[in-house]
């Protein structure tokens, strides 16, 4: 059940209209890294958590709902940046100084519509659910795989991309009021990043993503597939970050492929893991994860919300008789 409060989470303000920046800000309204994408992604991901992981369901729904509030902040800011395009354009252009010295109403109309014709011919001077180039929002932006070790990593990446878009947007306006709003929204991306990271850490083990632990013959190979400037670093020497295996640097991948019959005869090297130990780990973790879900999810008489449970519990309590 959703309730809408008319007060914005942040006091969004605009010093003066700016149709050009309004178009750029559409990226966070209907773009692939915008607020609606985030809200829908966390909302959809939450369903698979409802029974087995109610704490993660609560977190995802809370953040999804906050993201809808951020969408409202972005939409309100775009609307304010387009003030004068919709409604009382002529009066505003003739009576207000917000358009700047020497800017006529005709110049302002031309500026707004040349930047984005949709502001005039489709939206009447309001935001539209597109990115900055007019590409409509689409559900394919949403990533949901019903595995928290995967979904939470997708969410961390989503917050990272949204954060950097706000960071870039801040370079294209000098409006202090708008910058304050962008700073707030950018900072909330950082907060959500940390929340998802903390939630992922509560799931152990969480590497690699999913259940299957990966083949030890190939998990620590680094193949040198380019010629010249062969860079070395912790991604191809020393130990790997996830398994702690020793990286095996393959100088000539083609020779290795030919020598091992397309890597099918390759033996594990630089690792204590074996194919047998991996099969055992796969079976153990798969049984554990599936057990959590099955235990928490009845197969009949399903009910999403527990209406009246507290009242039923009260009725089951023994009645105390007065002496």
Backbone bond lengths (Angstrom), bond angles and torsions (degrees), N, CA, C in turn:
res aa  C-N    CA-C-N  psi(-1)  N-CA   C-N-CA  omega(-1)  CA-C   N-CA-C  phi
1 X - - - 1.459 - - 1.527 108.04 -
2 X 1.302 116.04 125.49 1.460 120.71 -178.06 1.531 110.16 -108.61
3 X 1.312 115.65 141.64 1.456 122.29 173.18 1.522 108.34 -123.66
4 X 1.315 116.11 136.70 1.458 119.59 -179.99 1.516 110.09 -103.85
5 X 1.331 115.23 126.07 1.458 120.62 173.23 1.520 107.74 -100.70
6 X 1.306 116.76 131.83 1.463 120.18 -174.45 1.527 113.03 -72.19
7 X 1.332 117.09 -16.93 1.471 119.69 176.66 1.529 109.20 -78.37
8 X 1.322 115.81 130.68 1.460 119.48 175.95 1.525 109.90 -71.10
9 X 1.337 115.73 152.22 1.464 120.29 178.03 1.526 110.71 -62.33
10 X 1.332 116.34 -33.95 1.464 121.88 177.85 1.519 108.14 -125.48
11 X 1.322 116.54 142.14 1.462 121.18 -177.98 1.529 110.50 -75.63
12 X 1.333 114.98 82.43 1.463 120.78 -178.06 1.519 110.74 -68.60
13 X 1.332 115.67 133.67 1.461 121.62 -178.66 1.528 109.45 -140.66
14 X 1.331 115.02 157.76 1.468 121.90 178.09 1.520 107.88 -138.66
15 X 1.331 117.04 131.87 1.464 120.33 -178.99 1.523 111.72 -75.15
16 X 1.339 116.17 -38.45 1.461 120.25 -179.20 1.522 108.98 -159.15
17 X 1.330 117.94 156.74 1.461 120.92 179.31 1.527 111.86 -60.72
18 X 1.323 115.56 149.01 1.462 121.48 178.80 1.526 108.20 -155.78
19 X 1.339 118.15 84.91 1.466 121.27 -177.72 1.520 113.45 -58.56
20 X 1.325 116.81 -33.01 1.459 119.15 -179.22 1.527 110.86 -64.16
21 X 1.319 115.67 -45.56 1.465 118.04 179.35 1.528 111.15 -71.66
22 X 1.331 116.91 -29.53 1.465 120.07 175.90 1.521 110.27 -58.12
23 X 1.327 115.11 -40.73 1.470 118.32 178.66 1.524 110.38 -64.77
24 X 1.324 118.45 -44.84 1.463 120.86 179.52 1.526 110.87 -60.47
25 X 1.319 116.42 -40.09 1.460 120.92 -176.27 1.529 112.14 -69.32
26 X 1.333 117.42 -18.46 1.460 120.29 174.15 1.526 111.39 -56.65
27 X 1.328 116.79 -24.02 1.462 121.13 179.44 1.525 111.06 -58.00
28 X 1.341 116.34 -33.83 1.458 119.81 -180.00 1.525 112.58 -93.43
29 X 1.322 116.47 -1.60 1.468 121.36 176.87 1.525 109.92 -93.97
30 X 1.326 116.85 -53.32 1.458 120.36 -177.73 1.502 114.30 -128.49
31 X 1.322 117.54 19.59 1.460 120.71 -179.17 1.519 113.12 -89.86
32 X 1.318 115.08 173.43 1.459 121.76 -175.67 1.513 114.53 -67.95
33 X 1.335 117.74 -17.40 1.463 121.46 177.76 1.524 111.87 -117.65
34 X 1.334 116.11 17.02 1.460 120.69 -172.16 1.515 114.48 -86.96
35 X 1.327 114.12 -173.26 1.456 121.58 -173.19 1.536 112.57 -70.27
36 X 1.323 117.91 -37.34 1.467 119.25 179.16 1.520 110.26 -66.76
37 X 1.335 117.01 -40.07 1.470 119.94 177.17 1.512 109.98 -57.87
38 X 1.350 116.64 -45.71 1.464 120.38 -178.98 1.519 111.02 -63.51
39 X 1.326 116.71 -46.54 1.462 120.62 -179.02 1.524 111.16 -59.05
40 X 1.330 117.20 -47.31 1.448 120.85 -178.21 1.528 111.88 -69.21
41 X 1.334 117.11 -34.87 1.464 119.91 -179.82 1.532 110.80 -64.92
42 X 1.315 116.85 -49.00 1.460 119.81 -178.35 1.528 111.11 -69.51
43 X 1.325 116.31 -33.94 1.466 121.73 178.73 1.529 110.12 -63.75
44 X 1.326 116.96 -47.12 1.465 121.06 -178.86 1.529 110.58 -68.44
45 X 1.327 116.64 -41.73 1.466 119.92 -179.80 1.528 111.89 -60.96
46 X 1.320 116.28 -32.05 1.460 120.41 -174.05 1.525 112.97 -63.74
47 X 1.328 118.66 -30.37 1.458 120.62 -174.51 1.526 112.20 -57.66
48 X 1.330 117.15 -43.50 1.468 120.24 -178.14 1.523 112.24 -68.65
49 X 1.332 117.40 -15.40 1.468 121.48 -179.09 1.516 113.07 -91.51
50 X 1.315 117.72 -11.88 1.469 121.03 -167.13 1.525 113.67 -52.74
51 X 1.321 117.28 -49.14 1.464 119.56 -177.97 1.526 113.66 -88.68
52 X 1.339 118.77 -52.50 1.475 117.47 -174.76 1.520 114.43 -74.21
53 X 1.329 118.35 -30.10 1.463 120.95 -176.24 1.531 110.14 -133.67
54 X 1.336 117.90 68.62 1.466 120.17 -175.78 1.521 113.52 -60.73
55 X 1.331 118.51 -26.88 1.464 120.05 178.01 1.521 111.07 -68.00
56 X 1.340 116.58 -38.87 1.468 120.16 178.29 1.535 110.20 -73.45
57 X 1.334 116.49 -33.00 1.468 120.51 175.12 1.525 109.55 -59.87
58 X 1.310 116.11 -45.24 1.464 121.39 -179.90 1.526 110.63 -61.81
59 X 1.320 116.89 -45.67 1.463 120.86 -179.26 1.524 111.54 -63.44
60 X 1.333 116.63 -47.20 1.467 120.05 -177.99 1.522 111.44 -63.83
61 X 1.323 117.44 -40.22 1.462 120.36 178.91 1.531 111.06 -68.29
62 X 1.330 116.85 -38.90 1.466 120.01 177.48 1.526 110.98 -61.38
63 X 1.323 116.04 -47.24 1.468 119.43 -177.17 1.524 110.38 -71.33
64 X 1.332 117.47 -37.67 1.470 120.25 177.21 1.525 110.35 -59.50
65 X 1.332 116.18 -43.19 1.458 120.01 -179.49 1.520 111.14 -67.10
66 X 1.342 116.61 -38.22 1.471 118.90 176.67 1.527 110.38 -63.39
67 X 1.335 116.32 -37.60 1.466 119.66 179.91 1.529 111.12 -64.08
68 X 1.329 117.55 -34.08 1.464 119.66 174.57 1.524 110.09 -63.54
69 X 1.336 116.07 -36.87 1.465 119.99 174.62 1.513 111.60 -63.82
70 X 1.324 116.70 -36.56 1.466 120.19 177.88 1.526 110.61 -69.22
71 X 1.338 115.75 -35.67 1.467 119.28 175.28 1.522 109.71 -60.04
72 X 1.330 116.65 -39.39 1.461 120.45 178.55 1.532 110.51 -65.78
73 X 1.322 117.32 -38.86 1.465 120.63 178.06 1.526 110.46 -63.24
74 X 1.337 116.30 -44.51 1.470 120.40 179.43 1.527 110.06 -64.17
75 X 1.335 117.33 -45.35 1.465 120.41 179.31 1.510 112.27 -62.29
76 X 1.333 116.87 -40.96 1.463 120.56 178.48 1.523 111.11 -64.81
77 X 1.320 115.97 -38.88 1.471 120.11 179.30 1.516 110.79 -66.53
78 X 1.332 116.81 -42.33 1.466 120.20 176.84 1.518 109.91 -60.81
79 X 1.328 116.84 -43.69 1.463 120.72 -179.66 1.524 110.47 -60.24
80 X 1.329 116.92 -42.60 1.468 120.53 179.23 1.517 111.53 -68.03
81 X 1.325 116.73 -35.78 1.462 120.07 177.82 1.525 111.65 -66.60
82 X 1.329 115.60 -21.71 1.467 120.96 179.02 1.521 112.21 -100.16
83 X 1.329 117.03 12.56 1.466 119.97 179.51 1.517 109.91 -54.97
84 X 1.322 116.14 130.35 1.464 120.67 -177.59 1.502 111.74 104.62
85 X 1.349 117.53 -27.58 1.459 119.99 176.86 1.520 109.03 -74.20
86 X 1.309 115.84 -43.35 1.459 119.90 179.73 1.524 110.17 -100.77
87 X 1.284 115.87 156.11 1.463 119.78 175.72 1.507 113.06 72.01
88 X 1.343 115.64 -116.55 1.456 121.77 -169.84 1.524 112.20 -91.58
89 X 1.301 117.56 54.27 1.460 120.97 -176.86 1.523 111.95 -57.09
90 X 1.305 117.61 -51.09 1.472 119.73 -174.80 1.523 111.24 -64.16
91 X 1.317 116.23 -45.80 1.458 118.19 179.28 1.519 111.03 -62.25
92 X 1.325 116.32 -42.86 1.458 119.42 -178.07 1.521 110.85 -64.57
93 X 1.321 115.98 -41.24 1.455 118.91 -177.55 1.519 111.89 -68.89
94 X 1.331 116.57 -31.30 1.457 119.46 -177.42 1.529 112.85 -87.01
95 X 1.338 117.58 -28.69 1.446 119.87 -171.28 1.521 114.32 -108.55
96 X 1.344 117.65 -14.71 1.457 119.31 -174.91 1.514 111.16 -108.58
97 X 1.317 115.88 151.11 1.455 120.91 178.75 1.521 112.43 -96.16
98 X 1.343 117.12 1.61 1.461 119.21 -174.16 1.524 112.60 -65.78
99 X 1.338 117.71 -19.73 1.454 119.42 -178.08 1.515 112.48 -80.44
100 X 1.297 117.74 -8.38 1.455 120.17 177.02 1.515 113.08 95.86
101 X 1.282 114.89 165.24 1.464 122.34 -177.97 1.515 110.62 -67.64
102 X 1.323 116.07 127.34 1.466 120.72 171.84 1.508 115.12 79.86
103 X 1.356 118.80 9.46 1.458 120.66 179.67 1.529 108.75 -100.68
104 X 1.320 116.84 116.30 1.458 120.87 -179.56 1.521 109.94 -85.56
105 X 1.346 114.81 167.48 1.455 118.64 178.48 1.521 111.15 -62.71
106 X 1.338 117.12 -36.19 1.462 119.43 178.99 1.522 111.26 -65.20
107 X 1.338 115.82 -40.85 1.463 119.66 177.77 1.530 110.54 -62.73
108 X 1.336 115.49 -39.53 1.457 119.00 -178.33 1.526 111.38 -67.45
109 X 1.346 115.86 -43.01 1.465 119.81 177.61 1.524 110.29 -59.75
110 X 1.331 115.83 -46.26 1.463 120.28 179.90 1.523 110.72 -61.18
111 X 1.332 115.99 -40.79 1.459 120.31 179.91 1.520 111.44 -62.06
112 X 1.319 115.99 -46.64 1.468 120.49 -177.20 1.522 111.16 -65.64
113 X 1.332 117.06 -45.98 1.452 120.20 -173.19 1.530 112.03 -78.73
114 X 1.313 117.60 -29.51 1.459 119.21 177.53 1.528 110.59 -72.21
115 X 1.329 116.49 -31.49 1.461 120.39 176.48 1.522 110.01 -67.87
116 X 1.330 117.33 -45.07 1.459 121.87 179.97 1.527 108.39 -152.66
117 X 1.327 118.54 99.48 1.469 121.09 -177.94 1.520 113.30 -57.80
118 X 1.363 117.11 -24.89 1.456 119.87 -179.34 1.526 111.79 -61.66
119 X 1.329 116.94 -28.96 1.461 119.88 178.26 1.528 111.06 -59.03
120 X 1.323 116.37 -27.90 1.457 119.52 -177.76 1.508 113.86 -100.84
121 X 1.342 116.44 -47.45 1.462 118.90 -170.80 1.524 113.58 -89.09
122 X 1.336 118.46 -15.77 1.462 120.24 -178.48 1.524 113.94 -120.09
123 X 1.317 117.35 -43.16 1.467 118.75 -171.81 1.518 113.21 -104.31
124 X 1.313 118.56 -8.76 1.453 120.21 -179.14 1.514 113.30 63.25
125 X 1.317 116.00 28.07 1.460 119.57 177.31 1.509 114.06 93.75
126 X 1.321 117.39 26.53 1.460 121.11 176.14 1.511 110.50 -126.82
127 X 1.338 117.45 173.73 1.469 119.81 178.86 1.517 111.72 -72.97
128 X 1.300 116.16 155.68 1.463 122.39 175.99 1.513 107.49 -130.04
129 X 1.325 116.48 150.47 1.459 120.74 -173.67 1.534 110.26 -77.39
130 X 1.330 114.48 69.26 1.458 121.75 177.59 1.526 108.35 -137.48
131 X 1.331 115.13 172.77 1.458 118.56 170.50 1.523 108.99 -86.06
132 X 1.309 117.79 -171.86 1.464 121.52 -174.03 1.523 113.17 -68.06
133 X 1.343 117.41 -15.42 1.460 121.01 178.27 1.520 112.46 -103.04
134 X 1.346 117.12 8.57 1.457 120.21 177.46 1.507 114.86 85.56
135 X 1.341 117.81 8.55 1.467 120.55 178.53 1.532 108.37 -77.88
136 X 1.333 118.79 123.41 1.469 121.25 -175.83 1.522 112.47 -62.06
137 X 1.336 115.07 147.86 1.457 120.36 174.40 1.518 109.32 -61.74
138 X 1.329 117.03 145.36 1.455 119.99 -178.72 1.524 111.49 -141.85
139 X 1.315 114.84 149.07 1.455 120.92 -176.43 1.512 113.92 -65.56
140 X 1.321 118.06 -18.03 1.466 120.25 179.53 1.526 111.96 -68.09
141 X 1.338 117.59 -10.76 1.464 120.13 174.88 1.531 111.28 -67.57
142 X 1.341 116.16 -23.14 1.468 121.26 -172.11 1.525 110.57 -84.25
143 X 1.326 115.82 130.80 1.456 122.09 176.53 1.528 109.44 -111.95
144 X 1.331 117.10 119.59 1.459 121.74 178.44 1.523 108.17 -148.45
145 X 1.335 116.65 117.57 1.455 121.36 -174.79 1.522 113.84 -118.24
146 X 1.343 117.55 3.55 1.469 122.35 178.58 1.525 112.85 59.36
147 X 1.316 116.74 27.64 1.459 121.97 170.34 1.521 106.28 -135.88
148 X 1.322 117.15 115.43 1.465 120.73 -172.02 1.519 112.99 -61.52
149 X 1.332 117.85 -31.82 1.462 118.79 -179.99 1.526 111.40 -68.31
150 X 1.324 115.71 -21.25 1.467 121.02 175.46 1.527 110.14 -91.83
151 X 1.341 116.13 -49.75 1.459 120.72 -175.05 1.527 112.15 -61.98
152 X 1.325 117.29 -42.18 1.468 119.02 -178.36 1.527 111.20 -67.13
153 X 1.323 117.26 -32.16 1.472 119.22 174.95 1.527 110.74 -69.09
154 X 1.347 116.57 -36.24 1.463 120.07 174.45 1.526 110.24 -62.61
155 X 1.328 115.98 -37.49 1.461 120.66 -178.70 1.528 111.23 -70.29
156 X 1.317 116.69 -39.53 1.467 120.48 176.20 1.527 109.77 -61.09
157 X 1.334 115.84 -42.09 1.466 119.79 177.77 1.522 111.09 -65.92
158 X 1.354 117.00 -40.09 1.469 120.81 179.94 1.524 111.00 -62.22
159 X 1.335 116.81 -42.77 1.465 120.06 178.66 1.529 110.54 -65.97
160 X 1.316 117.08 -35.51 1.468 120.60 178.25 1.520 110.97 -63.60
161 X 1.340 116.35 -44.98 1.468 120.09 -179.23 1.520 111.35 -67.77
162 X 1.327 116.56 -41.31 1.464 119.69 179.11 1.526 110.24 -63.65
163 X 1.322 116.12 -39.27 1.467 120.57 -179.69 1.519 110.89 -62.27
164 X 1.321 117.15 -44.47 1.466 119.25 -176.30 1.530 110.84 -71.85
165 X 1.346 117.75 -29.69 1.470 119.50 175.95 1.527 109.87 -64.82
166 X 1.340 117.40 -44.21 1.464 119.78 176.40 1.523 110.35 -61.94
167 X 1.312 116.32 -39.43 1.466 120.41 179.34 1.526 110.88 -61.14
168 X 1.336 115.87 -42.28 1.466 119.65 177.52 1.529 111.12 -67.92
169 X 1.332 116.36 -42.76 1.464 119.95 -179.51 1.524 111.69 -57.92
170 X 1.312 116.88 -35.33 1.469 121.09 -177.74 1.524 112.34 -63.88
171 X 1.316 117.39 -16.36 1.459 121.00 178.81 1.532 112.43 -81.85
172 X 1.344 116.69 -9.29 1.461 120.24 -172.73 1.526 114.00 -111.00
173 X 1.316 116.87 12.09 1.462 119.51 174.77 1.519 109.24 -143.51
174 X 1.323 115.37 145.68 1.463 120.11 174.78 1.526 110.85 -113.35
175 X 1.343 115.77 11.36 1.458 121.32 178.12 1.534 108.17 -74.85
176 X 1.340 116.98 113.24 1.458 120.78 -176.05 1.525 112.82 -61.87
177 X 1.321 116.16 -33.98 1.462 119.49 179.10 1.526 111.01 -68.28
178 X 1.318 116.02 -44.35 1.458 120.25 178.13 1.522 110.43 -64.77
179 X 1.328 116.70 -41.49 1.461 120.55 178.95 1.523 111.60 -60.80
180 X 1.324 116.87 -35.77 1.466 119.90 178.38 1.527 110.58 -64.10
181 X 1.335 116.39 -40.67 1.464 120.34 177.94 1.521 110.81 -65.65
182 X 1.324 116.71 -45.73 1.464 120.58 179.87 1.518 111.02 -62.30
183 X 1.328 116.62 -38.36 1.461 120.72 178.80 1.526 110.65 -63.32
184 X 1.337 116.97 -42.11 1.459 120.54 177.45 1.527 111.06 -61.20
185 X 1.337 116.27 -49.26 1.455 120.61 -177.55 1.525 111.15 -63.97
186 X 1.329 117.27 -41.10 1.459 121.05 177.84 1.523 111.10 -61.35
187 X 1.322 116.10 -41.82 1.460 120.32 -177.66 1.525 111.90 -68.07
188 X 1.326 116.75 -34.28 1.462 118.97 176.82 1.528 111.40 -66.33
189 X 1.336 117.20 -29.70 1.468 119.47 174.28 1.521 109.86 -62.70
190 X 1.334 115.99 -39.77 1.465 120.58 178.96 1.529 110.17 -64.62
191 X 1.338 116.40 -41.08 1.465 120.64 178.43 1.526 110.82 -62.27
192 X 1.335 116.44 -46.34 1.461 119.76 -179.00 1.527 111.14 -65.31
193 X 1.317 117.07 -37.60 1.470 121.29 175.99 1.528 109.20 -52.93
194 X 1.327 116.31 -48.98 1.462 121.07 -177.64 1.527 111.89 -66.58
195 X 1.343 116.40 -35.99 1.461 120.04 179.38 1.530 110.92 -66.15
196 X 1.326 116.51 -43.43 1.467 119.93 178.05 1.528 110.68 -66.23
197 X 1.323 116.35 -39.47 1.457 120.66 179.12 1.526 110.59 -62.14
198 X 1.343 116.32 -43.30 1.461 121.00 178.97 1.526 110.92 -65.37
199 X 1.330 116.84 -40.35 1.467 120.56 179.04 1.526 110.71 -63.81
200 X 1.329 116.98 -41.38 1.463 120.78 178.15 1.522 110.79 -61.23
201 X 1.327 116.41 -37.40 1.463 120.87 -178.18 1.522 112.19 -66.98
202 X 1.345 117.59 -21.64 1.469 120.16 178.90 1.524 111.84 -78.04
203 X 1.335 117.66 -10.28 1.461 121.97 178.98 1.521 108.09 -100.06
204 X 1.301 117.44 112.16 1.457 121.47 -178.56 1.529 110.23 -128.67
205 X 1.337 116.83 134.69 1.463 126.58 -8.48 1.528 110.59 -73.79
206 X 1.323 115.98 155.21 1.470 119.36 178.55 1.524 112.18 -126.49
207 X 1.337 116.14 9.96 1.461 119.60 176.50 1.524 108.78 -131.88
208 X 1.341 116.56 135.75 1.461 127.81 -6.05 1.521 111.24 -71.92
209 X 1.334 117.77 165.62 1.462 120.12 178.49 1.524 111.02 -56.21
210 X 1.319 116.58 144.39 1.450 120.74 -179.04 1.521 111.38 88.81
211 X 1.333 116.03 -152.79 1.467 121.45 -176.52 1.529 112.26 -109.97
212 X 1.322 117.84 -48.35 1.467 121.00 -175.90 1.528 110.68 -64.70
213 X 1.331 115.75 133.51 1.460 121.28 -169.79 1.526 115.19 -86.66
214 X 1.291 119.23 -4.94 1.462 125.51 176.05 1.525 111.70 85.88
215 X 1.321 115.07 156.37 1.459 123.60 -175.36 1.529 110.12 -81.68
216 X 1.350 118.28 121.66 1.474 120.50 -177.26 1.522 113.63 -67.03
217 X 1.316 118.24 -11.00 1.464 119.72 176.92 1.527 111.82 -73.21
218 X 1.323 116.33 -24.96 1.464 119.06 -172.05 1.525 113.74 -122.71
219 X 1.316 118.86 -6.47 1.473 121.24 -171.63 1.522 113.64 -72.17
220 X 1.353 118.30 -18.49 1.463 119.86 -178.09 1.527 112.48 -124.49
221 X 1.341 115.70 26.88 1.467 120.14 176.91 1.520 110.43 -89.06
222 X 1.329 116.26 136.80 1.465 120.82 167.82 1.516 106.70 -122.22
223 X 1.331 116.49 116.25 1.459 121.34 -177.81 1.518 110.53 -99.58
224 X 1.324 115.89 126.81 1.464 122.07 -179.88 1.527 108.76 -82.37
225 X 1.329 116.59 88.57 1.462 121.76 -174.11 1.524 113.29 -93.70
226 X 1.319 118.53 8.82 1.455 120.20 178.33 1.523 109.22 -130.15
227 X 1.320 115.45 153.53 1.463 120.89 -177.49 1.520 110.36 -102.44
228 X 1.336 115.71 132.84 1.452 120.32 177.16 1.513 112.64 87.51
229 X 1.327 115.97 142.14 1.457 120.94 177.33 1.509 113.00 60.15
230 X 1.323 117.01 47.08 1.459 121.49 -175.66 1.527 110.26 -71.59
231 X 1.327 116.18 93.21 1.458 121.57 -175.33 1.518 110.76 -75.57
232 X 1.324 114.81 142.22 1.463 120.61 175.92 1.518 109.04 -118.93
233 X 1.313 115.45 148.21 1.457 121.11 -179.02 1.515 109.49 -172.30
234 X 1.336 117.09 -175.16 1.472 119.90 -177.74 1.518 113.68 -65.61
235 X 1.328 117.79 -6.93 1.463 120.84 176.41 1.530 111.64 -86.18
236 X 1.343 117.72 -9.91 1.473 118.72 179.21 1.530 113.67 -143.33
237 X 1.324 117.93 8.44 1.459 121.11 174.21 1.534 108.88 -147.21
238 X 1.309 115.80 155.65 1.457 119.11 -173.45 1.521 110.06 82.05
239 X 1.321 116.71 -148.39 1.465 120.22 -177.57 1.521 111.10 -107.84
240 X 1.320 116.09 149.07 1.462 121.89 -179.43 1.522 109.79 -73.72
241 X 1.333 115.60 152.41 1.462 120.71 -173.96 1.517 113.25 -72.91
242 X 1.327 117.86 -31.21 1.459 120.48 -174.91 1.517 113.31 -87.31
243 X 1.314 116.22 -56.67 1.462 121.02 -175.95 1.526 113.37 -93.76
244 X 1.330 117.22 -14.85 1.453 119.42 -176.04 1.522 112.44 70.58
245 X 1.320 115.66 27.37 1.467 120.61 178.39 1.532 109.89 -87.40
246 X 1.308 116.17 157.84 1.462 120.56 178.40 1.528 109.46 -82.80
247 X 1.334 115.41 125.16 1.457 119.35 179.68 1.531 110.32 -63.40
248 X 1.336 115.33 134.51 1.461 122.18 176.21 1.527 108.17 -104.47
249 X 1.328 115.97 106.76 1.464 120.75 -177.07 1.523 108.88 -84.30
250 X 1.313 116.21 119.61 1.463 121.80 -178.13 1.522 107.68 -101.42
251 X 1.310 116.47 104.71 1.459 121.83 -176.96 1.519 111.85 -67.85
252 X 1.344 116.39 -38.95 1.467 121.11 -177.89 1.530 109.16 -126.37
253 X 1.337 117.67 87.89 1.469 120.67 -177.50 1.524 113.55 -60.53
254 X 1.329 117.78 -34.88 1.459 120.56 -179.13 1.521 110.90 -64.00
255 X 1.336 116.26 -44.49 1.464 119.78 178.67 1.521 110.60 -63.08
256 X 1.337 116.51 -38.91 1.459 119.69 179.67 1.526 111.34 -65.01
257 X 1.323 116.65 -41.89 1.464 120.90 179.17 1.524 110.71 -61.80
258 X 1.316 116.62 -43.13 1.465 120.58 -179.69 1.525 111.33 -68.26
259 X 1.312 116.26 -37.49 1.467 121.46 -177.26 1.519 112.38 -71.30
260 X 1.333 117.15 -29.62 1.476 121.25 -173.78 1.525 112.79 -110.39
261 X 1.314 117.22 19.69 1.469 121.23 179.16 1.526 110.29 54.95
262 X 1.331 114.78 56.13 1.466 120.38 178.79 1.513 112.46 66.04
263 X 1.344 116.15 38.22 1.468 124.91 177.70 1.537 113.91 69.61
264 X 1.319 118.24 2.89 1.468 119.49 -179.35 1.525 111.86 -75.12
265 X 1.338 118.13 -22.57 1.471 121.32 178.61 1.526 111.59 -99.82
266 X 1.317 117.61 11.77 1.462 120.98 -178.54 1.529 110.20 -73.90
267 X 1.343 116.44 139.26 1.454 121.81 177.43 1.530 109.18 -103.40
268 X 1.335 117.11 147.69 1.467 119.12 176.59 1.518 110.85 -59.35
269 X 1.329 115.49 140.24 1.458 120.66 179.92 1.519 108.75 -144.65
270 X 1.341 116.69 141.09 1.461 120.42 178.62 1.509 113.91 76.20
271 X 1.338 116.39 18.96 1.468 120.20 -178.03 1.517 110.21 -146.87
272 X 1.316 116.83 149.91 1.460 121.83 174.57 1.525 111.16 -87.80
273 X 1.324 117.01 -11.82 1.453 119.92 -179.19 1.529 110.27 -74.11
274 X 1.321 115.15 144.32 1.457 121.74 176.23 1.519 108.64 -124.68
275 X 1.323 115.55 165.86 1.462 118.64 178.20 1.523 110.65 -61.75
276 X 1.323 117.64 -34.21 1.461 121.09 178.90 1.525 111.24 -68.94
277 X 1.331 116.86 -43.11 1.468 119.68 -179.65 1.522 111.11 -66.75
278 X 1.323 116.25 -33.75 1.463 120.27 178.10 1.521 110.81 -68.15
279 X 1.317 117.66 -42.86 1.467 120.62 178.23 1.526 110.53 -61.36
280 X 1.320 116.04 -38.92 1.459 120.14 178.37 1.530 111.17 -65.84
281 X 1.337 116.04 -42.82 1.469 120.72 179.37 1.524 111.23 -66.26
282 X 1.338 116.54 -39.20 1.468 120.88 177.62 1.528 110.41 -59.30
283 X 1.322 115.40 -46.30 1.460 120.74 -177.28 1.526 110.90 -65.88
284 X 1.335 116.54 -43.48 1.462 120.93 -178.14 1.522 111.54 -64.73
285 X 1.361 116.84 -47.84 1.457 120.08 -178.06 1.519 111.48 -69.51
286 X 1.323 116.56 -39.07 1.462 119.91 178.27 1.521 111.53 -60.85
287 X 1.344 116.15 -42.10 1.462 120.42 178.55 1.526 110.77 -65.61
288 X 1.332 116.60 -39.73 1.470 121.17 -179.96 1.517 111.46 -64.92
289 X 1.342 117.33 -48.50 1.467 121.09 -177.44 1.526 111.56 -67.71
290 X 1.326 116.98 -43.16 1.467 118.91 -179.90 1.524 110.63 -67.38
291 X 1.345 115.83 -33.40 1.460 119.62 178.23 1.515 111.93 -65.03
292 X 1.338 116.44 -40.21 1.467 120.58 178.32 1.523 110.71 -59.32
293 X 1.323 115.86 -43.86 1.466 120.52 -176.89 1.517 110.97 -70.88
294 X 1.343 117.19 -45.26 1.463 120.47 -177.78 1.525 111.73 -66.62
295 X 1.321 115.89 -38.05 1.460 119.70 -180.00 1.521 111.44 -64.71
296 X 1.330 115.70 -34.99 1.464 120.22 -176.03 1.517 113.71 -89.16
297 X 1.338 117.35 -9.99 1.464 120.46 -174.10 1.519 111.01 -121.78
298 X 1.324 118.98 105.79 1.472 121.00 176.96 1.521 110.75 -66.37
299 X 1.329 115.79 153.89 1.462 120.24 -178.41 1.529 112.63 -98.69
300 X 1.316 117.24 -2.24 1.463 120.24 175.63 1.522 109.19 -150.39
301 X 1.327 115.55 162.42 1.460 121.84 -177.52 1.533 111.50 53.28
302 X 1.313 114.95 47.40 1.462 120.29 -177.79 1.522 110.83 -76.49
303 X 1.314 115.56 142.31 1.460 121.42 176.17 1.526 107.59 -145.95
304 X 1.336 116.27 125.37 1.459 120.65 -174.56 1.526 111.32 -70.98
305 X 1.318 117.15 -45.88 1.461 121.72 -178.29 1.520 109.95 -110.08
306 X 1.317 115.70 147.99 1.466 120.50 -175.93 1.528 110.27 -99.06
307 X 1.321 116.28 63.42 1.456 120.31 179.18 1.532 110.27 -62.96
308 X 1.309 115.92 133.66 1.454 120.19 173.81 1.510 115.62 77.83
309 X 1.347 119.24 2.50 1.457 120.37 -178.03 1.524 111.65 -63.25
310 X 1.334 116.43 -39.83 1.457 119.22 -179.89 1.523 110.76 -64.94
311 X 1.340 115.94 -39.03 1.464 119.80 179.61 1.527 110.95 -66.93
312 X 1.327 116.49 -38.62 1.455 120.60 177.95 1.522 110.55 -65.14
313 X 1.328 115.83 -39.04 1.461 120.04 179.42 1.522 111.05 -64.29
314 X 1.317 115.71 -37.85 1.461 119.99 178.67 1.531 110.85 -63.96
315 X 1.330 116.15 -39.14 1.463 120.52 -178.97 1.528 111.25 -67.83
316 X 1.343 116.55 -29.91 1.458 120.31 -178.08 1.527 112.34 -77.95
317 X 1.341 118.37 -15.56 1.453 120.80 -179.90 1.531 109.89 -66.64
318 X 1.337 117.23 141.33 1.480 119.77 178.02 1.533 110.70 -66.50
319 X 1.320 115.61 140.57 1.461 120.72 -179.71 1.526 109.08 -82.47
320 X 1.347 115.70 127.73 1.454 120.34 178.31 1.525 109.68 -83.20
321 X 1.323 115.91 124.03 1.462 120.41 -178.64 1.527 110.19 -91.79
322 X 1.307 115.15 136.44 1.459 119.51 177.48 1.527 110.35 -76.54
323 X 1.324 115.03 141.13 1.471 120.01 178.46 1.512 109.99 -78.81
